[in-house]
């Protein structure tokens, strides 16, 4: 992507970067150890340029989940929490109990419309769950969605029939589905940071 492709009010959506995802015994092996550094770089670029940022937190209703409300794992990771309120542009904090950030409180779509936002960047955890679902729904709602694949991560997963996919395979499937299916454009953190500084 180039500088002219990033709107002056493109929103950065930072999804579920929570302490509960640091529990390898619960989640299993993960991919992309650089995800947190890339998310931090995006936050810094967005907040410095005065673009809007949306922080999203998952309040899991599932018993035993590290992301349950009231548990330490529900908290945003420190590097994200400490950046809240630091930007030059507008911010929104959304809580949700399902995958899509568009089904949270307050209403993300209403806020986007009020701010005149037509383009947003997806980052956060997990690549193939809440990040992908938010990107898909954004595409369906007519937004231009940029998916910062290297600013996300996920975990190995077992599905039906005992089928297993590694975190890397799941991330690649997400990227192929989102861009190949026309939901979003898959981009890198470096591209976005350069465009935000332009």
N, C-alpha and C positions, 0 to 999 in steps of 0.2 A: 504494500500500500504506500501511498505518498501523502505529503502533507495536506493537499487539498481534499483528500478523502475523509479526513477527520473533522467532524463538525465542531464549531467553537463551543457548542453546548452538549457535546457527546457525553453521556453519563458513563461512569465506571460503576459496575455492580459487583460488589465483593461479597461472595456467597459463602456463608457458613464456615468461616475460618475460625474454628472453635477448638478449645483445648481438648475436648473429648476425642478428637480425631488423632491425638498423640498416643493413643492406647493400642499398641500393636497386638496385644493379646486378644482384644475385642475385634479389631478390624482385619488383622493379617497383614501380609506384605503390601507395601505401597510403591508407587512409581514417582518419578520426577522429584528428587530431593531439592531441586532449585525452585520449586513452586513458591515457597514463602518469600524468598528473595525477590522473585519476579513480581509477586503481588505487592510487596513493599515499594518496588521501583515504580509500578503503575500508580500506586497511591500518591507517592511523592510527585510524580509528573502531573497528575490530575489536580492535586491540591495546589501546586505551585502555579499552574496555568489558570486556576479559577474555574475549572470545569466541575460539574456536579458529580457527587459521589453518593452511592447508595450502599449502606452497610446492611447485610442480611444475617439474621441469626435463626437457626433452626431450634425450636422448642419441641423436642420429641415427646409425643404422648406415650411412647412404648416403654413399658416397665423394663428396667435393666439397661436402657440405652444410656451411654455416657453423655448424651446431649439433652437429657431431661432438664427441664427448668428447675432451678434450685440446686443443681449439682455444679461443682466447679467446672466440669467438662462442658457445661452449657456456655460458659464465658467465652467471649472472643479472645483469640490469642493476643498476647500483650502487644506485639508490634502493630496489630490492627487497632486494638482498643486505644492505644496511646495516640493514634493519628485521628481519632474522631474529634471533630470540632476544630481541627487545625487548618483546614483549607480556606482558600479565598472565595470559593464558590458555594452554592447551596448543597446541603446534605439531607439525607433521609435515612432513618433507621427503621427497618422492617423486620417484624418477627413473623414466623410461619410455622405450621405443623405438617405441611406436605412438601412435595418436591419443588413446585414452581414458586418463585418469588412474587409472581403475579397473584397468587392466592395467599397473601399475607396482610398484615395490618401495620401501618395504614396502606391504602390501596396504591400499589406501584403505578398502575396504568393511569389513574387519576392524577398522580403527581407528575408523571411524564407529560401528560396533556397540559397541565397547568403551567409547566415550565417550558413548553414548546419543544420538548425533546423528541427527536425522531430516530436517533442513532444511539446505541449503547454497546458497551464492552462487557463481556462476561468473564469473570475470574472467580477462583475459589475452589471449594471442595463439595462434593466429589465430581470429577469430570463427567462421568456417565450417568450421574443421578441428578442432583439439584441444578448443577451448572447446565447440563444438556437440556433438562426439562425447561428451564427458564429461557434458554436460547430458542428452543423449538417454539415455545408459546409466543415469544417475542416476534419470531418470524411470522407465525400465523396471524398475529395482531397487526402486521404491516410495518413493524420497525425494521430498520437496518441494523442487523446484529453482527458484531465483531467478536469472535470467540478466541480469547487469548489462551490457546492450548497449553503453552508452557508456563502459564500462571494458574494452572489447575493441577490437581492430582487425584488419584483414586486408589483402590485396593483390589487385590485379586478377588474373584467372585466365583461361586458355584451356583449353577442354575438347574434347569430341568434335566432329567436323565443322567445326572452326575456330571454334566458338561462343566468344564472349568475354563476360565479365561484369566490370563494374567492382567495386572493393572495396565501394563503397556499395551496389550492387545485391546483392552476395553477403551483406552484413550484413543487408539488409532481408529477403532470402530466409530467412536463418537465423532472424530474429526471427519471421517469419510461420510458418515450419515448426514452431519450438519451441512457440510459444504456441498456434497454430492446431491443431497436432497433439496438444496436451495433454502435452507433455514437460516444459515449464517455463513459468514466468511471467516475462515480460520486464519489467524494472524499470530505474529510473535510479539513478545513484550518489547523487544528492541525496536520493531517497526512502530509500535504504538507510542513509546516514549519519544522517539524521534519526531513523530508527527505532532505530539502534544507540545513539544518544545519549538516547533516551527512557527 
